[in-house]
Amino acid sequence: MRLSNDSMANLDLSGIARERLALLPTPLQPAPRLSAAIGVEVWFKRDDLTGLGLGGNKVRPLEFLLGEALARHCDVLVTGSGAQSNWSMLAALAARRCGLDSVVCFYGTQPPEARGNLMLQGLTGADLRWTGDASRASVDLMIEQVADELRSAGRTPLVVPRGGATARGSLGYLAAAAEIADQAADAGLINPTLWLGTGSCGTQGGLVAGVAAGFIPRVVGVTVSRPADECRERVFDLARGAADLARTPAPDATMVTVIDGFIGPGYGYASHDGAAAADLVARTEGIFLDPPFCAKAMAALMSSARAGEIDSPVILLVSGGGPTLFVQDGPL
Ligand SMILES: Cc1ncc(COP(=O)(O)O)c(C=O)c1O
């Protein structure tokens, strides 16, 4: 499928509150030396350059989440994650840009030294809380408790689950799919497949809504944390929710592709394959891939290329995560 020009014009999100935070469009760049090395035509969608903080994919959903916060006159954002989360750091930063306070709930206990995203998180001045429980789900309970506490104190919180994975947040990548369609058409790409690392599934959810809307032909998510079946369900739900809000065509389950086998030692840890893939990309194209997400997605893409499974151009979503390049010895 050759993508048609002017997809942006065909997506009308004007009725949905949005606060502009990202520098858009981000570049779609060819990767000629990497393509020659792996025998597949590779392009990079540079969402590490979205422009808030050190960039990253989470800036796009935050435009819609902060839009909602301002429309509802919220004065504080409450969310949570692990200590090295790109999401929480960017959420606190986006809240500041919009004049809101934030409370961030982390699973586990406070480490003795704040590095990477946790160090940057400190600069946002967010109120940081620790559940003292290593389970990721412990954050969800604390978010609700903090929101109740804030309401009792007369505040108006916007509560956002881990990763910002809500239908509203996924609108960010539905809009990105239209942006990619226009850029890919200008670049003359025929039938490109978009690859990305999938965690909380909000990014892939928005992109799958973009597939249903006819903006992009195919998306492959590489799970970096959850079992692939759980991802498929979450992606599908989020895609349906985003399409519903945007009044675009509903996706069907066949549009959801999630592949497994590249998590390595665990969520947030660098993998051997991922490190090799990131090395190759740095040496051929001068781009750094973060160990927890982009490096693993690239490892999966290279594995498919080696197996001869790829017969059309691929676009890797370079989704950011720069701060975790400096924290190589622990989980997110
Ligand atoms: C750098 C980076 N890439 C990809 C993802 C995956 O996005 P999602 O959580 O929407 O699946 C994340 C999530 O935090 C991320 O920080």
The ligand as an ORCA input file, in Angstrom:
! r2SCAN-3c Opt
* xyz 0 1
  C      11.395      5.108     25.782
  C      10.120      4.348     25.764
  N       9.806      3.654     24.663
  C       8.687      2.924     24.580
  C       7.814      2.859     25.649
  C       6.587      2.014     25.525
  O       5.421      2.786     25.478
  P       4.071      2.231     26.089
  O       4.242      2.246     27.598
  O       3.056      3.206     25.635
  O       3.868      0.865     25.583
  C       8.089      3.568     26.828
  C       7.228      3.477     27.996
  O       7.504      3.998     29.043
  C       9.277      4.335     26.881
  O       9.597      5.043     27.979
*
